[in-house]
Amino acid sequence: MSRSSTPTEELIDKVDQLLKHLEEVRGLNKRLDKIAIFLQEIQLVDVLQNYTTPRRLLFTNFLAGLARGLGLTIGTAIILGVFGWFLKPFLSVPIIGEYVRQLIDYVNAYRQ
């Protein structure tokens, strides 16, 4: 600012500087909002809790393993049941029928 400027011009310059600072602050606020949304989306709190408390991590993994094992067992039983139901009509076929009969005998042996 020059010494020959009027008080009104000085005030206008200060207002312009304040407006520039305000725009910078708004830009920073937008960036912080984006970072906050990103951190919520990746659930950083949950990740930090899992790695800072090993007991919780072990318990979570244990439950996940149980669920996978149970799901595989139930899924396998359903698939084998459908497969056996599908193969029953082939019992009368000479070559294939013997193999199907053996499979059914194995399944019946494990049922009892």
C-alpha positions in Angstrom: 0.0 0.0 0.0 1.2 3.4 -0.8 1.2 6.3 1.7 -1.1 8.4 -0.5 -4.0 5.9 -0.4 -7.1 6.9 1.3 -8.6 5.1 4.3 -11.3 3.7 2.1 -8.8 2.2 -0.3 -6.9 0.7 2.7 -10.1 -0.8 4.0 -10.9 -2.3 0.5 -7.4 -3.8 0.3 -7.9 -5.4 3.8 -11.3 -6.7 2.8 -9.8 -8.2 -0.4 -7.1 -9.9 1.7 -9.6 -11.3 4.1 -11.7 -12.6 1.2 -8.6 -14.4 -0.2 -7.9 -15.9 3.2 -11.5 -16.9 3.5 -11.4 -18.7 0.1 -8.2 -20.5 1.2 -9.9 -21.6 4.4 -13.0 -22.8 2.4 -10.7 -24.8 0.2 -8.9 -26.4 3.2 -12.3 -27.2 4.7 -13.4 -29.0 1.5 -10.2 -31.0 1.6 -10.7 -31.9 5.2 -14.2 -33.0 4.5 -13.0 -35.2 1.7 -10.4 -36.8 4.0 -13.0 -37.3 6.7 -15.4 -39.0 4.3 -12.5 -41.2 2.9 -11.5 -42.3 6.4 -15.1 -43.2 7.2 -15.4 -45.2 4.1 -12.3 -47.3 4.8 -13.4 -47.7 8.4 -10.0 -46.8 9.7 -11.2 -47.0 13.3 -12.1 -50.7 12.9 -8.8 -51.4 11.2 -6.9 -49.7 14.0 -8.9 -51.5 16.7 -8.2 -54.9 15.1 -4.5 -54.3 15.0 -4.2 -52.8 18.4 -6.2 -55.5 20.2 -4.9 -59.0 19.2 -7.6 -60.8 21.1 -10.3 -59.1 19.0 -8.4 -60.0 15.9 -8.1 -63.7 16.9 -11.7 -63.9 18.0 -12.9 -62.4 14.7 -10.7 -64.7 12.6 -11.9 -67.7 14.7 -15.6 -66.9 14.0 -14.8 -66.4 10.3 -13.2 -69.8 10.2 -16.1 -71.4 11.9 -18.5 -69.8 9.5 -16.5 -70.9 6.5 -16.2 -74.5 7.8 -19.9 -74.7 8.5 -20.8 -73.2 5.1 -18.5 -75.6 3.3 -20.0 -78.6 5.2 -23.6 -77.6 4.5 -22.8 -76.7 0.9 -21.0 -80.1 0.3 -23.9 -82.0 1.8 -26.4 -80.2 -0.4 -24.4 -80.7 -3.6 -23.8 -84.4 -2.8 -27.5 -84.9 -2.0 -28.5 -83.3 -5.4 -25.9 -85.3 -7.1 -27.2 -88.6 -5.6 -30.8 -87.7 -6.4 -29.7 -87.0 -10.0 -27.8 -90.3 -10.4 -30.6 -92.6 -9.0 -32.2 -93.0 -12.4 -28.9 -94.4 -13.8 -28.9 -97.4 -11.4 -30.3 -99.6 -14.2 -27.5 -98.7 -16.7 -25.1 -101.7 -16.7 -21.7 -100.0 -16.3 -22.6 -96.7 -14.7 -25.2 -98.3 -12.5 -22.7 -100.3 -10.5 -20.6 -97.2 -9.7 -23.7 -95.3 -8.7 -24.9 -98.2 -6.5 -21.5 -98.2 -4.7 -21.7 -94.4 -4.1 -25.2 -94.8 -2.6 -24.0 -97.7 -0.5 -21.1 -95.5 0.9 -23.5 -92.7 1.7 -26.0 -95.1 3.4 -23.1 -96.6 5.4 -22.2 -93.2 6.8 -25.8 -92.3 7.6 -26.1 -95.3 10.0 
